[in-house]
Amino acid sequence: MNQLPDALLCIDGEMRPAEGDKKFDNICPWTGEVVGQAADGSASDVEAAIASSRKAFDETDWSTNHAKRIELVTKFAQLLRENRDTLMQIARLEAGSSIGAAAFAQVDNALTCGEDMLKCFEEIEWQEDRGVREFMGGKSKRTVYHTPLGVVGAITPWNVPLYVNIGKVYGALLAGCTVILKPAPDTPLMGSYMGELGIQAGLPKGVLNVITAQDPALAGEMLTRDHRVDVISFTGSTGVGKRIMENGAESLKRLFLELGGKSVNIILDDADDFAMKVMTGMAVFHAGQGCAMPTRMLVPKSRYEEAVGALQMAYQGFAERWGDFDAPDQVMGPVISKRQHDRVMGYIELGQQEGARLLAGGKSRPDKGNGFFIEPTCFVDCTNDMRIAREEIFGPVLCVIPFEDDEDAIRIANDSDYGLGGGVHGSVERATAIARRIHAGAISVNSGMSITGDLPFGGFKQSGMGREWGREGIEDFLDTKVIAVGGQ
């Protein structure tokens, strides 16, 4: 495997090392070995990034020059597209992505969704004429303006770093905000490389700053507490999201929080090709490390044994079709880190203790290499009160739960702290009626694509607040101002 270049900080239009040239190791999930180093940003580095972003927003025309923004962000997107091969390499070595997953969700889908957002820019109404109204003895001509919120702290996760980075950075920049991007310490280079390409695209100094750091909390704590940062856009765990709300309360920061998920995949008894729908529901893509990935499969009791048999066949067929770095058709590699490996294995042990039946997998696989490999795992005979069915595992673990009828399926689906995504398979009218009653932000009916760059994405309940992507993903970075001119 090749080495990766060092990830540098991007501050005030320059790529530079951290204070004192401090660095930390970038670990490859496939091997557990160092494949590069990253700048270990200090408090002083974060301070410099905040000051730079604040100055760029307050003292330049970035927030008001719509034509300039769309021109430069479009050029930025073109440079990312032209450097696809480099992005693929980073996703594979840094995020542990298989070739199939990298070519789809990690890179190509990220680039395409970003380009969708550029088209959404045309839909934004920057001002609206609300007409003249006579009130309290005088006439006023009223105009509503939509203006950028200010400096955005964008805190992103390690599972699909380019995709989430693009969603936050494009949305904020197109709205007219300036951005401080803080990538996860497990995937520092993807964010750093975006900063480098942003400079090449001609983004003005301070419009996009990138801070990498080994300490997962240092930069985030500073960004979420500093009164000069107006918005926090965060994707990650629900626990950290709650911490961000606490930190931001003092300055009443605007928040976008895309948090945990425990999404359902409901297979109705009248689904076309029932067995195939069940078999394709394995939670194996990118080793199950997706926030909206359906990891609770609900199947009717009337066809439960058929479903279990189909899953057993599917997992047997998939048993050795994963974990090969060089296989172009594979979609599952290792989990991101030793810490995550141990966490997932702890949940697998817990599932057996809770009484779920281990149908497939369940083991660590050191024979695949020195990285962090866990077998595709499936539990059946689950109940929705088990922790493995209620808590986000973020690994290749599927829980299968039987249901009595449609009302029971809806009850189980909504009996969750989360509400991010999900799917329903069955006759269209029936499946759509069920989808409308599931408390989640993005529901797929019969494999419909509910998550694309031109659609809003976000969750209900403890899956978060606000929306990313689509027109709404730009509008969430805008505020509303009314100006009324008297004597008209």
C-alpha positions in Angstrom: 0.0 0.0 0.0 1.2 3.5 -0.8 1.9 6.2 1.7 -0.2 9.4 2.0 1.2 12.9 2.1 1.2 14.8 5.3 -2.0 16.6 6.2 -1.2 20.3 6.9 -3.4 23.0 8.4 -5.1 25.5 6.1 -5.2 28.9 7.8 -5.7 32.3 6.1 -5.0 31.0 2.6 -1.8 29.1 3.4 -1.0 25.4 4.0 1.2 25.2 7.0 2.4 23.0 9.8 1.0 23.2 13.3 2.5 25.3 16.0 5.9 23.8 16.9 5.6 21.5 13.9 3.7 19.0 16.1 2.3 16.0 14.2 0.4 12.8 14.8 0.2 9.5 12.9 -2.4 8.8 10.3 -3.3 5.1 10.7 -4.5 2.9 7.9 -7.5 0.7 9.0 -6.4 -2.1 6.6 -3.0 -2.6 8.2 -3.0 -0.8 11.5 0.2 0.9 10.3 1.2 4.5 9.8 0.5 5.7 6.3 1.2 9.4 6.8 1.2 12.2 9.4 -1.0 15.1 10.1 -0.5 18.5 11.7 -1.5 18.4 15.3 -3.2 21.8 15.7 -2.9 23.7 18.9 -5.2 26.2 20.7 -3.1 29.0 19.0 -3.8 27.4 15.6 -7.5 27.2 16.3 -7.5 30.9 17.4 -5.7 31.9 14.2 -8.4 30.0 12.1 -11.2 31.7 14.0 -9.7 35.1 13.6 -9.1 34.6 9.9 -12.6 33.4 9.3 -14.1 36.3 11.3 -12.1 38.8 9.4 -13.0 37.3 6.0 -16.7 37.5 6.8 -16.7 41.0 8.4 -14.2 42.8 6.1 -14.6 41.3 2.6 -17.5 41.1 0.1 -17.7 37.3 0.4 -21.1 37.5 2.2 -22.6 39.8 -0.4 -21.0 38.9 -3.8 -23.3 36.1 -5.0 -21.7 35.9 -8.4 -18.2 35.6 -7.0 -19.3 32.8 -4.6 -20.9 30.6 -7.2 -18.0 31.1 -9.6 -15.3 30.1 -7.0 -17.2 27.3 -5.4 -17.9 25.9 -8.9 -14.2 26.1 -9.6 -13.5 24.4 -6.3 -15.9 21.5 -7.3 -14.2 21.2 -10.6 -10.8 20.8 -9.0 -12.2 18.1 -6.7 -13.6 16.2 -9.7 -10.3 16.5 -11.5 -8.5 15.0 -8.5 -10.8 12.1 -8.1 -8.0 9.5 -8.1 -6.2 11.3 -5.2 -9.5 11.4 -3.3 -10.0 7.7 -3.9 -6.6 6.9 -2.6 -7.2 9.0 0.6 -10.6 7.4 1.2 -9.1 3.9 0.8 -6.0 4.4 3.0 -7.4 6.8 5.5 -11.0 5.8 6.0 -10.5 2.1 5.3 -12.8 2.0 2.3 -13.0 -0.9 -0.1 -12.8 0.0 -3.8 -16.5 -0.5 -4.4 -17.5 1.7 -1.4 -14.9 4.4 -2.3 -16.1 4.5 -5.9 -19.7 4.9 -4.8 -20.5 6.6 -1.5 -17.0 7.9 -0.5 -16.0 9.8 -3.6 -18.2 9.7 -6.7 -21.5 10.2 -4.8 -19.9 13.0 -2.7 -18.7 14.8 -5.9 -22.1 14.4 -7.6 -24.1 15.5 -4.6 -21.8 18.6 -4.3 -22.5 19.4 -7.9 -26.2 19.1 -7.2 -25.9 21.8 -4.5 -24.4 24.2 -7.0 -27.6 23.9 -9.0 -29.6 24.5 -5.8 -27.9 27.8 -5.5 -30.1 29.1 -8.3 -33.2 28.4 -6.3 -32.3 30.6 -3.3 -34.4 33.8 -2.9 -32.0 36.4 -1.5 -34.8 39.0 -1.1 -38.5 39.1 -1.4 -40.8 42.1 -2.0 -43.6 41.9 0.6 -45.4 44.9 -0.9 -46.6 48.2 0.7 -48.9 48.0 3.7 -50.8 50.8 5.5 -50.6 50.2 9.2 -51.0 52.6 12.2 -51.6 55.5 10.0 -48.6 55.2 7.7 -47.5 53.2 4.7 -44.4 51.1 4.5 -42.7 49.3 1.7 -41.5 45.9 3.1 -38.6 43.7 1.9 -37.4 40.4 3.4 -33.7 39.7 3.0 -32.0 36.4 3.5 -28.5 37.0 4.7 -25.6 34.6 5.8 -25.3 33.8 9.4 -21.5 34.4 9.7 -18.6 32.1 10.7 -19.4 28.4 10.6 -17.6 25.7 12.6 -18.0 22.5 10.6 -17.1 19.4 12.6 -17.1 16.2 10.6 -16.8 12.4 11.2 -14.5 9.7 9.8 -17.0 7.4 8.1 -17.6 9.2 4.8 -15.4 12.3 5.3 -15.4 13.8 1.8 -19.2 13.5 1.5 -19.9 15.2 4.8 -17.1 17.8 4.3 -18.6 18.8 0.9 -22.2 19.0 2.3 -21.2 21.4 5.1 -18.5 23.4 3.2 -20.5 23.9 0.0 -23.7 24.8 1.8 -22.0 27.3 4.1 -19.9 28.9 1.3 -22.8 29.2 -1.1 -24.8 30.9 1.6 -22.0 33.5 2.0 -20.6 32.2 5.3 -16.9 31.5 6.1 -15.9 28.1 7.3 -13.6 26.5 9.8 -13.5 22.8 8.9 -12.4 20.4 11.7 -12.1 16.8 10.3 -12.1 13.8 12.6 -8.6 12.8 13.8 -9.0 9.4 12.1 -9.4 11.1 8.7 -7.4 14.3 8.7 -6.0 14.3 5.1 -9.4 14.5 3.4 -10.2 17.8 5.0 -6.6 19.1 4.6 -6.6 18.3 0.9 -9.9 20.1 0.5 -8.2 23.2 2.0 -5.4 22.9 -0.5 -7.7 22.6 -3.4 -9.7 25.6 -2.1 -6.6 27.7 -2.2 -6.0 26.5 -5.8 -9.6 27.4 -6.7 -8.9 31.0 -5.6 -11.1 31.1 -2.4 -10.2 34.3 -0.6 -8.0 34.1 2.5 -10.0 33.1 5.5 -13.1 31.9 3.6 -12.1 28.2 4.2 -9.8 27.3 7.1 -9.0 23.6 8.0 -7.8 22.5 11.5 -6.5 19.0 12.1 -5.7 17.8 15.6 -5.1 14.5 17.4 -7.2 15.6 20.4 -10.8 15.0 19.1 -12.2 17.6 21.5 -9.7 20.6 21.7 -10.7 22.4 18.5 -14.4 21.4 18.9 -14.6 22.8 22.4 -13.0 26.1 21.2 -15.3 26.4 18.2 -18.5 25.6 20.1 -17.7 28.1 22.9 -16.2 31.0 21.0 -18.6 33.9 20.5 -17.0 34.8 17.2 -18.3 31.5 15.7 -21.9 32.0 14.8 -22.9 28.5 13.6 -21.9 24.9 14.4 -22.6 22.2 11.8 -21.8 18.9 13.3 -22.2 15.3 12.2 -21.4 12.6 14.7 -22.7 10.9 17.9 -25.7 12.0 19.8 -23.6 12.3 23.0 -21.3 14.8 21.4 -24.2 16.6 19.9 -25.7 17.2 23.3 -22.3 18.5 24.5 -22.3 21.0 21.6 -25.7 22.2 22.5 -24.5 22.9 26.0 -21.4 24.7 24.9 -23.3 26.8 22.3 -26.1 27.8 24.7 -24.1 30.8 26.2 -23.8 32.5 22.8 -27.1 31.0 21.4 -25.3 29.6 18.4 -27.3 28.3 15.5 -26.9 24.5 15.3 -27.1 21.8 12.6 -26.7 18.4 14.3 -26.8 15.2 12.3 -26.4 12.6 15.0 -26.9 8.9 15.5 -29.3 6.5 13.9 -30.9 3.1 14.3 -32.8 3.0 11.0 -35.4 0.3 10.1 -35.8 -1.7 7.0 -39.4 -3.1 6.9 -40.0 -6.0 4.5 -43.7 -6.4 4.1 -45.3 -9.8 3.2 -46.4 -8.5 -0.2 -43.0 -7.2 -1.2 -42.0 -8.3 -4.8 -39.3 -10.9 -4.6 -39.5 -11.1 -0.8 -36.4 -13.3 -0.3 -34.2 -11.0 -2.5 -35.4 -7.9 -0.6 -34.4 -9.6 2.6 -31.0 -10.8 1.3 -30.0 -7.3 0.1 -30.7 -5.9 3.5 -27.4 -7.0 5.0 -25.6 -4.2 6.9 -22.3 -4.7 5.2 -21.6 -1.6 3.0 -18.5 0.1 4.3 -18.6 -2.3 7.3 -21.9 -0.9 8.5 -20.4 2.5 9.2 -23.2 4.7 8.0 -25.4 6.9 10.2 -28.6 6.3 8.1 -27.9 2.6 7.3 -30.8 0.4 8.2 -29.5 -1.9 10.9 -32.9 -3.1 12.2 -34.6 -5.4 9.8 -38.3 -5.9 10.5 -39.9 -9.0 8.8 -43.5 -10.4 9.2 -43.9 -13.3 11.6 -45.9 -15.0 8.8 -42.8 -15.2 6.7 -40.1 -15.1 9.4 -38.5 -18.5 8.8 -38.3 -17.8 5.1 -36.6 -14.5 5.9 -34.1 -16.1 8.3 -33.3 -18.8 5.6 -32.7 -16.1 3.0 -30.4 -14.2 5.3 -28.5 -17.3 6.2 -28.0 -18.0 2.5 -27.0 -14.3 1.9 -24.4 -14.2 4.6 -22.9 -17.6 3.6 -22.6 -16.3 0.0 -20.9 -13.1 1.3 -18.6 -14.8 3.7 -15.4 -14.3 1.8 -16.4 -11.5 -0.5 -15.1 -8.8 1.7 -11.9 -7.5 3.2 -9.7 -7.6 0.0 -8.0 -4.3 -0.6 -7.5 -5.0 -4.3 -10.9 -6.4 -5.2 -12.7 -3.8 -7.3 -16.2 -5.3 -6.7 -16.0 -5.4 -2.9 -17.9 -2.9 -0.7 -16.7 -3.9 2.8 -13.4 -3.5 4.4 -12.3 -3.0 8.0 -13.8 -0.7 10.6 -12.0 2.6 11.2 -9.8 1.9 14.3 -8.8 -0.5 17.0 -11.1 1.4 19.4 -14.1 1.0 17.1 -13.2 -2.7 16.5 -13.3 -3.3 20.2 -16.5 -1.4 20.6 -18.3 -3.4 17.9 -17.0 -6.7 19.3 -18.4 -5.6 22.7 -21.9 -5.2 21.2 -21.6 -8.6 19.5 -20.9 -10.2 22.8 -23.7 -8.2 24.4 -26.2 -9.4 21.8 -25.5 -13.0 22.6 -25.8 -12.2 26.4 -29.2 -10.6 25.7 -30.5 -13.8 24.1 -30.4 -12.9 20.4 -29.4 -15.8 18.1 -26.2 -15.3 16.2 -27.1 -16.3 12.7 -23.8 -15.3 11.0 -20.4 -13.8 11.7 -19.6 -12.5 15.1 -15.9 -12.9 15.0 -12.8 -10.7 14.7 -10.8 -11.7 11.6 -7.1 -11.1 12.1 -6.4 -13.5 9.2 -7.5 -10.7 6.9 -4.6 -8.6 8.0 -3.2 -6.5 10.8 -6.1 -4.0 10.5 -9.5 -3.9 12.2 -11.6 -6.6 10.5 -14.9 -7.9 11.8 -17.0 -10.5 10.1 -20.4 -9.5 8.6 -22.7 -10.3 11.5 -26.4 -11.0 11.8 -28.6 -11.5 14.9 -32.1 -13.0 14.6 -34.8 -13.5 17.2 -34.2 -10.0 18.4 -36.6 -7.9 20.4 -36.7 -4.1 20.2 -35.9 -3.7 23.8 -32.4 -5.3 23.4 -29.5 -2.8 23.5 -28.2 -4.1 20.2 -31.6 -3.1 18.7 -31.7 0.3 20.4 -28.1 1.6 20.4 -26.0 2.7 17.4 -23.3 0.1 16.9 -21.7 1.5 13.8 -20.3 -1.8 12.6 -21.4 -4.6 10.2 -24.1 -5.9 12.6 -27.8 -6.4 11.6 -30.6 -7.1 14.0 -33.7 -8.9 12.7 -37.0 -8.4 14.5 -40.4 -10.1 13.7 -43.6 -8.1 13.6 -47.3 -9.1 13.7 -48.9 -6.6 11.2 -48.5 -3.1 9.8 -49.4 -1.4 13.0 -46.9 -3.5 14.9 -44.2 -2.7 12.4 -44.9 1.1 12.7 -44.8 0.8 16.5 -41.5 -1.0 16.5 -40.0 1.4 13.9 -40.9 4.4 16.0 -40.0 2.9 19.3 -36.5 4.4 19.1 -34.6 7.4 20.4 -33.5 7.9 16.8 -35.2 9.0 13.6 -32.7 9.5 10.7 -33.5 7.1 7.8 -35.2 3.9 6.9 -36.9 1.9 4.2 -40.1 0.0 3.5 -40.6 -2.7 0.8 -44.1 -3.8 -0.3 -47.0 -2.8 -2.5 -46.6 0.9 -3.2 -49.7 2.3 -1.6 -49.3 0.2 1.5 -45.5 0.8 1.9 -45.9 4.6 1.3 -48.7 4.8 3.9 -46.3 3.1 6.4 -43.4 5.4 5.4 -45.5 8.5 6.1 -46.0 7.3 9.7 -42.3 6.5 10.5 -40.7 9.3 12.5 -37.5 9.8 10.5 -36.1 12.3 8.1 -35.4 10.2 4.9 -37.5 7.1 4.1 -37.0 4.9 1.0 -39.9 3.0 -0.5 -39.0 0.1 -2.7 -35.4 1.2 -2.9 -36.2 4.8 -3.9 -33.2 7.1 -3.4 -34.2 9.3 -0.5 -30.6 10.7 0.1 -29.3 12.7 -2.8 -27.5 16.1 -3.1 -30.6 18.0 -4.2 -32.8 16.7 -1.3 -32.7 17.9 2.4 -31.2 15.4 4.8 -31.4 15.3 8.6 -33.1 13.6 11.5 -35.9 13.6 14.0 -35.7 13.1 17.7 -32.1 12.3 18.9 -30.9 12.0 15.3 -30.6 15.8 15.3 -31.9 19.0 14.0 -31.7 21.1 10.8 -31.1 19.9 7.3 -28.1 19.4 5.1 -27.9 19.2 1.3 -30.4 20.5 -1.2 -31.8 24.0 -1.2 -32.5 23.6 2.6 -28.8 22.8 3.2 -27.9 26.3 1.9 -30.9 28.1 3.6 -29.9 26.6 7.0 -26.9 29.0 6.9 -29.1 32.0 6.2 -30.9 34.4 8.6 -34.0 36.5 7.8 -34.0 40.3 8.0 -37.0 42.7 7.4 -36.5 46.2 6.2 -39.6 48.5 6.1 -39.3 51.9 4.5 -41.9 54.4 5.5 -43.5 57.2 3.6 -44.1 55.1 0.5 
